[in-house]
Amino acid sequence: MKALCELTLLENKQLARDLWLARFSAGESSHLLVRVRAGMFTMIRCDEADELRFRRPFSFADVDAERCTFAVYYRVVGSQTQSLADYKEGERLSAVLPLGNGFSLPEGNEDPVLVGGGIGVAPLLMLCRELERAGQRTPRFYFGSRCEEDLTRSYVEDFPAEFRFATDDGSFGYQGTIVDLLKNDGFGDTARIYACGPKPMLKALCSALPEHAQAEASLEEVMGCGIGACYGCAVRTTAAGVDETKLVCRDGPVFNLRGVSY
């Protein structure tokens, strides 16, 4: 079940030059938060003064169902996300939640390996919490960004994971892509992969996967409605060897990493 709800902004903090963390109270819709799983998302109206604007999708980065709050980790890239960054504590916004599907948990002796690029770190951070609550093994978390500042380590390192970092400019950690760092370290015979990031990263990761490894990816796509009505987030999939168009908002955003055409 999803619903339109009114959020109260509890915190809106700048983590880096264009990266922000917003924390909300879901108010009367707080009961919906118990259904949220890592990989799911919400559609938030970033500018309440303009009802003609589409809502914008944000992955859940953290959920505290007991306190009735959740957080989104976002990058300011245009007028709508700039409007969100301009909101102050106590102001109210409307949202639809929860939307989409979530990651599946490891089975048997599988070891979770998380691979995030840029803003794609958000749903994987929540997955860290979910794995811990489920008594799963602490994940290896590979996170890559443009530079050290964009790693926002003061925030992400509070999550339960063993982090490995890569930066394009070499300002922190490995210099190069996060996929190359993972390949250098080795996947391991029992790795189960979870990923989110730009398409070139996902394509490179898919090519590097060991044949035996199970892998899921949360796809980043521009969305208009978030409920499958506008078909603005269509992607080609190749599940079971058959080409088929799927909608990221309705059928995802989590897909089999190998089953998507990049």
N, C-alpha and C positions, 0 to 999 in steps of 0.2 A: 504494500500500500504506500502510495506517495500522496503528498498533500501540499497545498499552498500555505505557507506559514509566515508569520512576522518574526523577524529576528531583532535582537537588541545587540548592538556592538559593544563588547566588553573591552576589547583591546585592538589597536591597529598600530602595529609597530614596524618601523623600517629596519630591516636586517642588513641590507646592502644598498647600493646606489639605486637600484630599481627593483629590489626584492622586499616583499612585505609579508607579515604574518597578521592575519585578522582572526580574532576569537569572538564567537557569538554565543548568546543564549537563545535557545529555541523556544522559550516561553511555553505556551499552551501546547505546542507540538513536540515537546520534549520526549514523549513516549515513542516517537518515530526513530529516535537516535539508537535505540536498542537493536534496530534492524540494520544499522549501517555496518558494512563490511569494507575492509581495505580494497580499494579499486572503485568503489561507488563514488558518485558525485552529486553536487547540488547545482541548481541554476539560480543565480542571484541577480536581482535587478540592481545594477550598480548606480543608476541615476534615477532616483524616485521622482525627480521633477519631470522626467521625460518618459511617459508611459508608452510611447511608440517605439522605444528602443527595445531590442531583444535582450533577454536575460543572458548572462554569461556563465559558462560552466566552470566549476572549480572542484577539484578532487578534495575529498576529506583527508587532511593531513593528520588529524588527531581527533578523537571523540571521547568525551567523558560523560557516559550516559547517566552516571549517578549525580553528577553536578549539572546535567542538562546543557552541556556546552560542547562546541566543536570548533575546530580551527581550520583555516585554509591558508595555504602558502602560495603566494602569487607574485607574478612579475608585472610591473607597470609597462604596458606596451602600446597603449592607445588611450583614447578619451574615456572609455568606459572604466578601465582599470585605474586610470588616474582619478576618476570620480570616486571610486571605492577607496583609494588611498587618502582622499580628502575628508572622508567621514570621521567623526569624532566619537569618543566613548559616549554611550547613552543614546546615540541616534539609532533609528530603526530602518530596516530594509526588509523587503519581501523576498521570499525564495520558495522554490519547489524542491522537495526532498523526501526521501532519498531516491536517487535514480541510478539505473544501470546495474550491472552485476559485479561481483567481487572476485578476488583471487581464491583459488582452492588451496587448502593447506597441504603440506608434505605428507606423504604416506610411508609407512614402514621405516626404513633406515635412510630416507632421503634427507639431504642436507640443504637447507634453503640458501640460495645465492641470489642476492638482490643487485640489480644493475640499473642505475639511474643516471640520466643525463639532464642537466639544467633543471628546469622547473618540474621535470618528471620525477624528481625525488619525492614529491608530496605523497602520492598514494603508497609508496614504499615505506615511508616513515610510519604511516599508520599500520602497515603490515608488520613492522617490527613489534608494535604493541600487541597485535593480534597473535603473533607467534608466541610471544612471552606468556600471554594469558592461557594459551592452549597447551603450555608445557613443552613446546617444540624447542629444538636446538637453536642456540643463538646464531643468527644468520651472518654470513659474510656479506658486507654491503659495499659495493663498488659504486662510487659517486664521482662523476666528472663534470667539470664546468670550465668556463673560459679562463678564470683566474681565481686566486685564493679568496678574494672577497666574496665571490659568488658561491663559494662552498658554504657560507654561513655556518661555520663549524660550531659557533657558540650555541646555536639552536639544534642542529641535527645530531650533535654528539651526545645529547641528553637521551637519545633513543637507544634501546637495548640492541646493539649490533656491534660487530667487529668491522670497523670502517677502513676502507682503502680508498685513497683519493688520487685523482688525476686532474691536471689542468692543462689547457692548451698552451699556455705561455710558460709553464714550468715553475710558476711562483709558489706552488706547494705540491708536494707529493710527486707522482710520476708525471713526466712531461710527455703528453701524447693523449691518445684516446683511452677512454675507460675500458673499451673492449680489448685493446692491445694489452692493457695492464692485466686484465683477467686472463687473457691467453698466456701471458708470461707466467702468471701464478699457477695456472692450470685449473680446469673446471673441477676435477675430482670425479671419481667413479660413481658417487652417490648424489651428485648435485641436482637439485631441482631449481630452475631458473625463473626469476620474476623480474620483469623489466618495465620501464617506462622512460620515454625520452623521444628525441626527434627521430624521424624516419631513417635517416642515414645511420644512426646508431643502432636502431633495431635491425636494419638490413645487415649491417656488419656482424651483429651478434648472432643473427640467424645463420649466417654463413659459417660462423666459427663454432657453432654448437656441436658437441659430440653426438654421434648418432643415437645414443641411448638416452640422452637427457630430455626430460620433460621441461617445457618452457611455456610460460604465459606472459603476455604483454598487455599493458593498459595503453590504449592508443590515444594520442593527442590529436583531436580534430576540431575545426571550427564548427560550432553548433548554433542553430537558430532557435529551435524550440526545446530540444532536450527530451522530447517524448515520441519522436518518430513521425511527426506530421509533415515536416518541411523537406525531408530527404537531403538536407544540406551536408550531412556527415557520412555519406555513403562511401564504403570501401569495398574493394574486390577481395574476396576470400577464395581459398582453394581447398577447403576442407573435404576430405574423402576423395580428392582428385577432381572435384567438380567446381568450375568457376561459378561463383554466386556473389551477388551484391548484398552486403549487410550494412546496417546502420549502426554506427558506433554508439549512439545514445540508447537505442532500443535493444540491440543484440549484444552490445559490449558494455563498457569500453574494454573489458578484458577478453582477449581472444588467445587461442593457441598461437604462439609466436610463429610457428612454421606454416600456419594456415592463412596468412595474410600476404597479399601482393603489395610490395613496397615500391 
